[in-house]
């Protein structure tokens, strides 16, 4: 737990929310609450994970590549794009409110169902992109800046 508590994804969204306007802060809280409410879907996610694990062994790991390319990557880029629009163009915020929240929840469910053999850092960043929308763009930028400093 110590790693998760000190991870940037646990601290940065709160800092971003403090600096944001009221509508963005409300949207962020709505996404957080609905993401937490999705725990009722955990039994379904476990079944999908089991099927994914079986497919992973049957396809020698190729299933993970396909799952990532077909499900996660388009959602991630849409999350980042809508987050960028949200942060850059305030008149579009009312138009992005419902689709952005829906996209964040779909992305959160896709990650719940995924069976990744990634390190904890990558999983925390991915979950933060969904749970902390509309700050996904800022989080991606912070992640990239952190990777550049580590190299």
Secondary structure, DSSP 8 states (H G I E B T S, - for coil): -HHHHTSHHHHHHHHHHHHS-HHHHHHHHHHHHHHHHGGGGHHHHHHHHHHHHHHHHHTTTHHHHHHIIIIIHHHHHHHHHHHHHHHH-GGGHHHHHHHHHHHHHHHHHHHHH------HHHHHHHHHHHHTTTSHHHHHHHHHHHHHHH-
